[in-house]
Amino acid sequence: MVKDFLYSDKKIYDSVHGFIPFDEFEKELIDTFAFQRLHYIHQLGIAYLVYPGATHTRFEHSLGVMHLATLMFAKICKSVRPDVFHFVPRKGSADYLYWKRVIRMASLCHDLGHLPFSHVAEKVLLGSAGHEKWTLKIIDSPQLKPIWDKLKGSPAYLEDLAERNIIEDIKKIAIGETKWKELVGTPFSPWERIVSEIITGDFFGADRIDYLLRDAKSTGVAYGLFDYHQLIETLRILPSPERGGDEFLLGIDENGLESCEALLLARHFMHRRIYQYSSVKAYNFHLRRYMLAVYFKKMFDSVEDYISVSDTDVISALTKAAKDPKAPGHIDAHCVICRQHRFRAIALPDDLEQKHLLEFKISHKLTDADIEWEFQEEQALDKLNFPVSKRHMVIKKAKECSDLLLRVAAKKFNWVYISPAFDMQLVRFLEKWHV
């Protein structure tokens, strides 16, 4: 007899999703220092200086991801096409309960490795490996070992699922296939790929859905709200439009196409109004430069040192540095804390290249302390091209069903940060660019 070791007898109230239930294993993970630290990691970095309500944290976001991922998993295992029936575990089976456990624990773990202020300084301090590398280290650390030992010793795991390594599965699903291949190198099975997409997927992922909803609610920017209930209701595991029964992908029933369009529009507007808003970018720039200059290098010596630092430590150091002209990073700290003389963040025209900014810098005799810029890679349209199940079980590509998905493509945002002493020269330079 299969024992359901996912019985939930505890709950926590969330401002977005209402009551979120969790069980004894999840409670022990939530109560660890590594997870409680997420109380002090702001979801939107330092954006609260511009949007005062943006004080929500990675803690509540991780709970929200667990809630959404559970709903999504239950849906794709319930609404199954005949040609996918053999691929999906039956509800109540050992496999179903096992993967439900994995996806809930992976949801809680997926953000454990974030730096203070989330993504603000991640690229410059952590490099291409990102926070996922530290997420894996934290999962493998002595901090969480008692939980994994208890989980592996549970009766249901010992009786029915001994052939799998549950800790390995949690790690894989938490960081997703792309990062796993980069950091570890081993492949995903087709089923593992589907389950990981539920959390980390670029379009349908519970991580993306929750942060859009939560960021919109906290900032008061209603553009980020969309009908995610309809989206989840129409989720399906579908054969690939190109490879048929040889490959399965996460897609939607045609009735959910409008909710997908709404999600894409929500992401588009949230980028313009929040994530890529000039004032937010400017404050993030100063915080990033400060953290790069004075960040606690000892933090990277061990997991214990890494998780001992949170936003509160950085804010304390920022406040002291802002008062001391001799302190490293004083100028950037002063710009953040005193809100004076901060750099201006200016979005660049699509056709302007780094060589043109370098020419401007040289011609105006600017130093590295006066101007910086960042260029980002443009997102591939294929990431938004998921399968859609039409009537009579016909599978189409999303781009064949919706013109809107192609028209609202992800835009490349390039930025320049300029000292207020030279910002008007740059403005005139950019104005002449289109003359």
QUIJONOR-V950915 format. One record per pair of residues at least 24 apart in sequence whose C-alpha atoms are under 10 Angstrom apart, sorted by the first residue. I is the first residue (numbers start at 0). J is the second residue. D is the distance in Angstrom with one decimal. If there is no record, write none. Layout:
BEGIN
i;j;d
I;J;D
I;J;D
END
This chain:
BEGIN
i;j;d
0;92;9.6
0;93;9.4
0;155;9.3
0;158;9.6
0;159;9.6
1;91;7.7
1;92;6.9
1;93;6.2
1;94;10.0
1;96;9.0
1;154;9.7
1;155;6.9
1;156;9.9
1;158;8.6
1;159;7.8
2;91;9.0
2;92;9.2
2;93;8.1
2;96;8.8
2;154;7.8
2;155;5.7
2;156;9.3
2;158;9.3
2;159;9.3
3;91;7.7
3;92;9.0
3;93;8.4
3;95;10.0
3;96;6.8
3;97;9.4
3;154;9.9
3;155;7.5
4;96;7.7
4;97;9.0
4;100;8.5
4;150;9.8
4;153;8.0
4;154;8.3
4;155;6.7
4;156;8.9
5;96;7.3
5;97;9.1
5;99;8.2
5;100;6.9
5;103;9.9
11;59;9.9
11;62;9.0
12;59;9.7
12;62;9.9
13;59;7.2
13;60;9.3
13;62;8.2
13;63;7.7
14;59;8.8
14;63;9.5
14;213;8.5
14;216;8.9
14;217;9.5
15;59;9.3
15;60;9.5
15;63;7.8
15;209;8.6
15;212;7.5
15;213;6.6
15;216;7.8
15;217;9.6
16;62;9.5
16;63;7.0
16;66;7.9
16;67;8.7
16;209;9.4
16;212;9.8
16;213;9.6
17;63;9.5
17;66;9.9
18;66;9.4
19;62;7.5
19;63;7.9
19;65;8.7
19;66;6.4
19;67;9.8
20;62;9.5
20;65;9.8
20;66;8.1
21;62;9.4
21;65;9.4
21;66;9.2
21;103;9.1
23;150;10.0
24;100;9.4
24;104;8.6
24;146;7.0
24;147;8.9
24;149;8.1
24;150;7.0
25;100;9.2
25;103;8.0
25;104;6.7
25;107;8.1
25;146;9.0
25;150;10.0
26;146;9.9
27;143;9.2
27;145;9.3
27;146;6.8
28;104;8.2
28;107;7.9
28;108;8.6
28;142;9.7
28;143;7.4
28;145;9.7
28;146;6.8
28;147;9.4
29;58;8.9
29;61;9.8
29;62;9.1
29;104;9.8
29;107;7.7
29;108;9.4
31;142;7.4
31;143;7.5
31;146;9.4
32;142;7.8
32;143;9.4
32;303;9.8
32;306;8.1
32;307;8.8
33;108;9.4
33;111;6.7
33;112;8.9
33;137;7.6
33;138;9.3
33;142;7.4
33;143;8.3
33;302;9.3
33;303;8.8
33;305;9.6
33;306;6.2
33;307;8.5
34;58;7.2
34;61;9.3
34;107;8.0
34;108;7.9
34;110;8.9
34;111;6.5
34;112;9.7
34;137;9.9
34;143;9.9
34;306;9.2
35;111;9.6
35;306;9.9
36;111;8.4
36;113;10.0
36;115;9.7
36;306;7.0
36;307;7.9
36;308;8.4
36;309;6.9
36;310;9.4
37;61;8.7
37;110;8.2
37;111;7.3
37;112;9.5
37;113;8.5
37;114;9.8
37;115;9.1
37;117;9.7
37;306;9.4
37;309;8.1
37;310;9.5
38;309;9.0
38;310;9.5
39;115;7.9
39;116;8.6
39;308;9.3
39;309;5.8
39;310;5.7
39;311;6.7
39;312;9.5
40;111;10.0
40;113;7.9
40;114;7.7
40;115;5.5
40;116;5.5
40;117;6.4
40;308;9.6
40;309;6.1
40;310;5.6
40;311;8.4
41;114;9.9
41;115;7.5
41;116;5.3
41;117;6.5
41;118;9.7
41;309;9.2
41;310;7.3
41;311;10.0
42;113;9.9
42;115;9.6
42;116;7.0
42;117;6.2
42;118;8.6
42;210;8.2
42;213;9.2
42;214;8.1
43;116;7.1
43;117;7.0
43;118;8.0
43;119;8.6
43;210;9.3
43;214;7.7
43;217;10.0
43;218;9.8
43;273;9.0
43;274;8.2
43;279;9.5
43;283;9.9
44;114;9.9
44;115;7.9
44;116;4.1
44;117;5.7
44;118;6.9
44;119;6.1
44;120;9.4
44;279;9.2
44;282;9.5
44;283;7.4
44;286;9.2
44;310;8.9
45;116;6.6
45;117;9.2
45;119;8.1
45;279;7.4
45;280;9.4
45;282;6.9
45;283;6.3
45;286;8.0
45;310;9.5
45;335;9.1
46;116;9.5
46;218;9.1
46;273;7.9
46;274;8.5
46;276;9.5
46;278;8.5
46;279;5.4
46;280;8.4
46;281;9.9
46;282;7.6
46;283;7.6
47;217;9.6
47;218;8.3
47;279;8.6
47;282;10.0
48;278;8.9
48;279;7.8
48;282;7.9
48;283;10.0
48;335;8.6
48;336;9.6
48;338;9.1
49;218;9.3
49;273;9.2
49;276;9.5
49;277;10.0
49;278;6.8
49;279;6.4
49;282;8.8
50;217;8.5
50;218;5.6
50;219;8.3
50;220;9.4
50;273;8.5
50;278;9.9
50;279;8.7
51;217;8.6
51;218;7.2
51;219;9.6
52;214;9.2
52;215;9.9
52;216;8.7
52;217;5.2
52;218;5.1
52;219;7.4
53;213;9.3
53;214;7.0
53;215;9.0
53;216;8.8
53;217;5.2
53;218;5.2
53;219;8.7
54;214;9.5
54;217;7.4
54;218;8.7
55;213;8.0
55;214;8.0
55;216;9.8
55;217;6.9
55;218;9.4
56;116;9.3
56;117;9.2
56;213;9.7
57;107;9.9
57;110;7.1
57;111;8.6
57;113;8.7
57;116;9.5
57;117;8.1
57;210;9.5
58;107;8.7
58;110;8.7
58;111;9.3
59;107;9.9
59;209;9.8
59;213;9.1
60;106;9.7
60;107;9.1
60;110;9.0
60;206;8.1
60;209;6.7
60;210;6.8
60;212;9.9
60;213;7.5
60;214;9.6
61;103;9.9
61;105;9.7
61;106;6.3
61;107;5.3
61;108;7.7
61;109;7.5
61;110;7.0
61;111;9.1
61;205;9.8
61;206;8.1
61;209;8.7
61;210;9.5
62;103;9.2
62;106;7.6
62;107;6.4
62;108;9.9
62;209;9.5
63;106;8.7
63;107;9.0
63;205;8.3
63;206;8.3
63;208;9.4
63;209;6.2
63;210;8.7
63;212;9.9
63;213;8.8
64;102;9.9
64;103;8.5
64;105;9.6
64;106;5.9
64;107;7.5
64;109;9.2
64;197;9.6
64;198;7.2
64;199;9.9
64;204;8.8
64;205;5.3
64;206;5.5
64;207;8.6
64;208;8.2
64;209;6.1
64;210;8.5
65;102;7.6
65;103;5.2
65;104;7.7
65;105;8.1
65;106;4.9
65;107;6.2
65;108;9.5
65;109;9.8
65;198;8.4
65;205;7.9
65;206;8.8
65;209;9.6
66;103;7.9
66;106;8.6
66;107;9.8
66;205;8.6
66;209;9.4
67;103;9.5
67;106;9.3
67;197;8.9
67;198;8.7
67;204;9.0
67;205;5.6
67;206;8.4
67;208;8.2
67;209;7.5
67;227;9.5
67;228;9.7
67;231;8.6
68;99;9.0
68;102;7.0
68;103;7.1
68;105;9.7
68;106;7.4
68;194;9.2
68;195;9.8
68;196;9.7
68;197;6.0
68;198;6.2
68;199;9.9
68;204;8.0
68;205;5.5
68;206;8.4
68;208;9.9
68;209;9.8
68;231;9.6
69;99;7.0
69;100;9.2
69;102;7.3
69;103;6.6
69;106;9.2
69;197;9.0
69;198;9.7
69;205;9.2
70;197;9.9
70;205;9.5
70;228;9.5
70;231;7.4
70;232;8.9
71;194;9.7
71;197;6.9
71;198;9.3
71;203;9.4
71;204;9.3
71;205;8.0
71;228;9.9
71;230;9.4
71;231;5.8
71;232;8.1
71;233;9.6
71;234;7.3
71;235;9.3
72;98;8.8
72;99;7.2
72;102;8.2
72;103;9.8
72;193;9.7
72;194;7.7
72;197;7.2
72;198;9.8
72;231;9.4
72;234;9.3
72;235;9.9
73;99;8.3
73;231;9.8
74;231;7.2
74;232;6.7
74;233;8.2
74;234;6.9
74;235;7.7
74;236;9.7
75;193;9.9
75;194;9.9
75;197;9.8
75;231;8.8
75;232;8.9
75;233;8.8
75;234;6.2
75;235;5.2
75;236;6.2
75;237;9.8
75;249;8.7
75;250;9.7
75;251;9.8
76;234;9.9
76;235;8.5
76;236;8.5
77;235;9.2
78;232;9.1
78;233;8.7
78;234;8.2
78;235;6.7
78;236;8.5
79;234;9.9
79;235;7.0
79;236;7.1
79;237;8.7
80;235;8.3
80;236;7.9
80;237;7.8
80;238;9.6
80;388;9.9
80;392;8.2
81;392;9.6
82;236;10.0
82;237;8.6
82;238;8.0
82;243;9.9
82;244;7.5
82;392;9.5
83;235;9.7
83;236;7.2
83;237;7.1
83;238;7.5
83;244;8.1
83;247;8.0
84;236;9.6
86;189;9.2
86;190;7.6
86;236;9.1
86;247;8.8
87;190;8.2
87;236;8.6
88;190;9.9
92;159;9.7
93;155;7.9
93;156;8.7
93;158;9.4
93;159;6.3
93;160;7.3
94;159;8.4
94;160;7.7
96;155;9.2
96;156;9.8
96;160;10.0
97;155;8.7
97;156;7.8
97;159;9.1
97;160;7.4
97;163;9.6
97;165;8.4
98;165;9.1
98;168;8.8
98;169;9.2
98;172;10.0
98;191;9.4
98;194;8.1
99;194;9.5
100;150;9.8
100;165;9.1
100;169;8.9
101;165;7.0
101;166;8.4
101;167;9.7
101;168;6.7
101;169;5.3
101;170;9.0
101;171;9.7
101;172;7.7
101;173;9.0
101;194;9.3
102;168;8.9
102;169;7.0
102;170;10.0
102;172;6.9
102;173;7.8
102;194;7.3
102;195;7.9
102;197;8.4
102;198;7.9
103;169;8.8
103;172;9.8
103;173;9.5
103;198;9.5
104;166;9.6
104;168;9.9
104;169;6.6
104;170;9.3
104;172;9.3
104;173;8.2
105;138;9.8
105;166;9.4
105;168;8.4
105;169;4.9
105;170;6.7
105;171;8.2
105;172;6.0
105;173;4.5
105;174;8.2
105;175;10.0
105;195;9.0
105;198;8.3
106;169;8.7
106;172;8.2
106;173;6.2
106;174;9.4
106;195;9.7
106;197;9.6
106;198;6.7
106;199;9.2
106;205;8.7
106;206;8.3
107;169;9.9
107;173;8.3
108;134;7.1
108;135;8.9
108;137;8.8
108;138;7.4
108;169;8.2
108;170;8.1
108;172;9.6
108;173;6.3
108;174;8.8
109;134;6.8
109;135;9.0
109;138;9.7
109;169;9.2
109;170;8.3
109;171;9.8
109;172;8.4
109;173;4.6
109;174;6.1
109;175;9.1
109;198;8.5
109;199;8.7
109;206;8.9
110;134;6.8
110;173;8.3
110;174;8.7
110;206;9.6
111;135;8.7
111;136;9.6
111;137;7.1
111;138;8.3
111;173;9.8
111;306;8.6
112;136;8.1
112;137;7.0
112;138;9.2
112;302;9.4
112;305;8.6
112;306;8.0
113;305;9.6
113;306;9.0
113;309;9.4
114;305;8.3
114;306;8.5
114;308;8.2
114;309;7.3
114;310;8.5
115;290;9.5
115;305;9.9
115;306;9.4
115;308;7.1
115;309;4.8
115;310;4.8
115;311;8.4
115;312;8.6
115;313;7.4
115;314;9.7
116;283;9.3
116;286;9.1
116;287;9.4
116;309;7.8
116;310;5.9
116;311;9.6
116;313;8.8
116;314;10.0
117;309;9.7
117;310;9.0
118;283;9.4
118;287;9.4
119;280;9.4
119;282;9.7
119;283;6.0
119;284;7.9
119;285;9.7
119;286;7.4
119;287;5.8
119;288;9.6
119;290;9.2
120;283;8.3
120;284;8.7
120;286;7.8
120;287;4.8
120;288;7.9
120;289;9.3
120;290;6.9
120;291;7.3
121;287;8.6
121;290;10.0
121;291;9.8
122;287;9.5
123;287;8.0
123;288;9.0
123;290;9.2
123;291;7.0
124;287;9.1
124;290;8.4
124;291;6.7
124;294;8.9
124;296;9.9
124;299;10.0
125;299;9.7
127;178;9.6
127;181;9.3
128;178;7.6
128;179;10.0
128;181;7.8
128;182;7.2
129;178;8.8
130;174;9.3
131;170;9.6
131;173;8.6
131;174;6.0
131;175;9.2
131;178;7.2
131;179;8.7
131;182;8.7
132;174;8.7
132;178;8.4
132;179;9.1
132;181;9.8
132;182;7.1
132;183;9.7
133;299;9.5
133;301;9.8
133;302;7.8
133;305;8.5
133;306;9.6
134;170;8.3
134;173;8.4
134;174;7.9
134;302;9.6
135;167;9.8
135;169;9.7
135;170;6.4
135;171;9.0
135;173;8.8
135;174;8.2
135;179;9.6
135;182;9.4
136;170;9.7
136;301;9.0
136;302;6.9
137;301;9.6
137;302;6.2
137;303;8.7
137;305;9.2
137;306;8.6
138;166;8.2
138;167;9.6
138;169;8.8
138;170;7.3
138;173;10.0
138;302;9.8
139;166;8.5
139;167;9.6
139;170;8.9
139;302;9.6
140;301;9.5
140;302;7.0
140;303;8.7
141;302;9.1
141;303;9.3
142;302;8.7
142;303;8.3
168;195;9.7
169;195;9.5
171;195;7.4
172;196;8.1
172;197;8.8
172;198;7.5
172;199;8.0
173;198;7.3
173;199;7.5
174;198;8.6
174;199;7.0
175;199;5.8
175;200;8.0
176;200;9.6
189;245;9.8
189;246;7.4
189;247;7.2
189;248;8.7
190;246;10.0
190;247;8.4
190;248;9.4
192;247;9.2
192;248;8.5
192;249;9.3
193;236;8.0
193;247;7.8
193;248;6.6
193;249;6.4
194;249;9.1
196;248;9.0
196;249;7.4
197;249;8.2
200;249;9.0
200;382;9.2
201;382;6.8
201;383;7.8
202;249;9.8
202;250;9.8
202;259;8.5
202;262;8.4
202;263;8.2
202;266;9.9
202;382;7.4
202;383;6.5
202;384;9.2
202;385;8.6
203;227;9.8
203;230;8.5
203;231;8.7
203;234;8.7
203;249;8.0
203;250;8.3
203;251;9.5
203;259;8.5
203;262;9.0
203;383;9.5
203;385;9.4
204;249;9.9
205;231;9.7
207;262;9.5
207;266;9.0
208;262;7.9
208;265;9.9
208;266;9.3
210;266;10.0
211;262;8.6
211;265;7.4
211;266;6.9
211;269;7.6
211;270;9.9
212;262;9.8
212;265;9.0
212;266;9.9
214;269;8.5
214;273;8.6
214;274;9.8
215;265;9.1
215;269;7.6
215;273;8.9
218;273;8.4
220;268;9.2
220;269;7.8
220;272;7.8
220;273;8.3
221;265;8.7
221;268;9.4
221;269;8.9
222;261;9.5
222;262;9.8
222;264;7.9
222;265;5.4
222;266;8.3
222;267;8.8
222;268;6.0
222;269;6.5
222;272;8.7
223;261;9.0
223;262;7.8
223;263;9.4
223;264;8.0
223;265;4.3
223;266;6.5
223;267;8.6
223;268;7.0
223;269;5.8
223;270;9.4
223;272;9.7
223;273;9.8
224;261;8.4
224;262;8.0
224;264;9.6
224;265;6.5
224;266;9.3
224;269;9.6
225;257;9.9
225;258;7.0
225;259;8.9
225;260;9.3
225;261;5.8
225;262;6.0
225;263;9.4
225;264;8.9
225;265;6.9
225;266;9.9
226;255;9.6
226;257;9.0
226;258;5.8
226;259;8.8
226;261;7.4
226;262;7.9
227;255;9.6
227;258;6.9
227;259;8.6
227;261;9.0
227;262;7.8
228;255;9.8
228;258;8.8
229;254;8.5
229;255;6.3
229;256;9.5
229;257;9.0
229;258;6.4
229;259;9.2
230;254;8.8
230;255;5.5
230;256;8.0
230;257;8.5
230;258;5.5
230;259;6.6
230;260;10.0
230;261;9.5
230;262;8.8
231;255;8.4
231;258;9.3
233;258;9.3
233;387;9.9
233;388;9.7
234;387;9.5
234;388;9.8
235;386;9.2
235;387;8.7
235;388;8.2
236;386;9.1
236;387;9.9
236;388;9.5
237;385;9.5
237;386;6.8
237;387;7.9
237;388;7.3
237;392;9.5
237;394;7.8
238;386;7.9
238;387;9.7
238;388;9.2
238;393;9.9
238;394;7.5
238;395;10.0
239;385;8.7
239;386;6.7
239;387;9.6
239;394;7.7
239;395;8.8
239;396;8.8
240;385;9.0
240;386;6.5
240;387;8.7
240;388;9.6
240;393;9.0
240;394;5.7
240;395;6.0
240;396;6.4
240;397;9.9
241;386;9.6
241;394;9.4
241;395;9.2
241;396;8.9
243;394;8.8
247;386;9.6
248;385;7.7
248;386;7.2
249;385;7.2
249;386;7.3
249;387;9.3
250;384;9.3
250;385;5.6
250;386;4.9
250;387;5.8
250;388;7.7
250;394;9.7
250;396;9.5
250;397;8.9
251;385;8.0
251;386;6.7
251;387;5.1
251;388;6.3
251;389;9.2
251;394;10.0
251;397;9.2
252;386;8.7
252;387;5.7
252;388;4.7
252;389;6.7
252;390;8.9
252;392;9.5
252;394;9.4
253;386;9.5
253;387;5.8
253;388;5.6
253;389;5.5
253;390;8.0
253;394;9.7
253;395;9.5
253;397;9.3
253;400;8.5
254;387;9.3
254;388;9.0
254;389;8.7
255;387;8.9
255;388;9.8
256;387;7.9
256;388;9.9
256;397;8.3
256;400;8.1
256;401;7.7
256;404;9.6
257;401;8.8
257;403;9.6
257;404;10.0
259;383;9.8
259;397;9.7
259;401;9.8
259;403;9.9
259;404;8.3
260;401;8.1
260;402;9.6
260;403;6.8
260;404;6.2
260;405;9.9
260;407;8.9
261;403;9.7
261;404;9.6
262;404;10.0
263;383;9.0
263;403;8.9
263;404;7.2
263;405;10.0
263;407;7.2
263;408;8.4
263;409;8.9
264;403;9.0
264;404;8.8
264;407;7.0
264;408;9.4
266;407;9.7
266;409;8.8
267;407;7.2
267;408;8.2
267;409;7.1
267;410;8.4
270;409;9.4
270;410;9.3
270;412;9.5
271;410;9.8
271;412;9.6
275;344;9.9
275;346;8.7
275;412;7.6
275;413;9.7
275;414;9.3
276;344;8.9
276;345;9.6
276;346;9.2
277;343;7.8
277;344;5.4
277;345;6.6
277;346;7.5
277;414;9.0
277;416;9.8
278;341;9.7
278;342;9.5
278;343;7.8
278;344;6.9
278;345;9.4
279;344;8.7
280;342;9.8
280;343;8.9
280;344;6.3
280;345;8.9
280;346;9.7
280;414;8.6
280;415;9.9
280;416;8.9
281;334;9.6
281;335;9.4
281;341;7.3
281;342;6.2
281;343;6.1
281;344;5.1
281;345;8.8
281;414;9.8
281;415;9.5
281;416;7.2
281;417;9.4
282;331;9.0
282;334;7.9
282;335;6.3
282;336;9.9
282;338;8.9
282;341;7.7
282;342;8.3
282;343;9.3
282;344;8.9
283;335;8.9
283;344;10.0
284;331;8.7
284;335;9.7
284;341;9.5
284;342;8.4
284;343;9.7
284;344;8.5
284;371;9.3
284;372;9.8
284;416;7.7
285;328;9.2
285;330;8.6
285;331;5.0
285;332;7.3
285;333;9.2
285;334;7.0
285;335;6.7
285;341;7.7
285;342;7.9
285;416;9.5
286;313;9.3
286;314;9.8
286;317;8.7
286;328;9.4
286;331;6.7
286;332;7.2
286;334;8.9
286;335;7.0
286;336;9.9
287;331;8.9
288;328;7.7
288;330;9.9
288;331;7.0
288;332;9.3
289;313;9.5
289;316;10.0
289;317;8.1
289;320;9.6
289;327;8.1
289;328;5.1
289;329;8.0
289;330;8.5
289;331;5.7
289;332;6.6
289;335;9.6
290;316;9.9
290;317;9.2
290;328;8.1
290;331;9.4
290;332;9.5
291;328;8.9
292;327;6.9
292;328;6.1
292;329;9.9
292;331;9.7
293;317;9.7
293;320;9.9
293;326;9.2
293;327;6.3
293;328;6.6
293;329;9.8
294;327;10.0
294;328;9.7
340;418;8.0
340;419;6.6
340;420;9.0
341;416;9.6
341;417;8.9
341;418;7.2
341;419;7.0
342;369;8.6
342;370;8.6
342;371;9.8
342;415;9.6
342;416;6.0
342;417;5.3
342;418;4.7
342;419;5.7
342;420;9.0
342;421;9.6
342;422;8.3
343;370;9.7
343;415;8.1
343;416;5.6
343;417;5.4
343;418;6.5
343;419;6.5
343;420;10.0
343;421;9.5
343;422;6.9
344;371;9.7
344;372;9.1
344;414;6.6
344;415;5.9
344;416;4.7
344;417;6.7
344;418;9.3
344;422;9.3
345;372;9.4
345;413;8.6
345;414;5.7
345;415;5.4
345;416;6.5
345;417;8.1
345;422;9.2
345;425;9.2
345;426;8.6
345;429;9.7
346;372;9.8
346;373;9.9
346;412;6.9
346;413;5.9
346;414;4.6
346;415;6.6
346;416;9.0
347;372;9.4
347;373;9.7
347;374;9.3
347;411;9.8
347;412;7.5
347;413;5.5
347;414;5.5
347;415;6.9
347;429;8.0
348;411;9.9
348;412;8.9
348;413;7.8
348;414;9.1
348;429;8.1
348;432;8.7
348;433;8.9
349;410;9.4
349;411;7.6
349;412;8.1
349;413;7.7
350;432;9.5
350;433;9.9
351;413;9.1
351;429;9.0
351;432;8.3
352;413;9.3
353;413;9.8
353;415;9.8
355;432;10.0
356;415;8.6
356;425;9.2
356;428;9.6
356;429;9.8
359;424;9.3
359;425;7.9
359;428;7.9
360;425;9.3
363;421;8.8
363;424;8.5
363;425;9.5
365;417;9.7
365;418;9.6
365;421;8.6
367;417;10.0
368;417;9.0
368;418;8.1
369;416;8.2
369;417;6.0
369;418;5.1
369;419;8.7
369;420;8.4
369;421;7.8
369;422;9.7
370;415;7.2
370;416;5.6
370;417;4.6
370;418;6.3
370;419;9.9
370;421;8.8
370;422;9.4
370;425;9.9
371;414;8.5
371;415;5.8
371;416;5.1
371;417;6.7
371;418;9.2
372;413;7.6
372;414;5.5
372;415;4.1
372;416;5.8
372;417;8.5
373;412;8.8
373;413;5.8
373;414;5.4
373;415;6.4
373;416;8.6
374;411;8.4
374;412;7.2
374;413;4.7
374;414;6.7
374;415;8.8
375;410;9.8
375;411;6.4
375;412;6.4
375;413;6.0
375;414;8.8
376;410;9.5
376;411;6.6
376;412;8.4
376;413;9.0
377;408;9.7
377;409;7.3
377;410;6.6
377;411;4.9
377;412;8.1
377;413;9.9
378;408;8.3
378;409;6.0
378;410;7.4
378;411;7.3
379;408;8.8
379;409;8.1
380;404;9.1
380;405;7.6
380;408;6.9
380;409;7.8
383;408;8.6
383;409;9.4
END
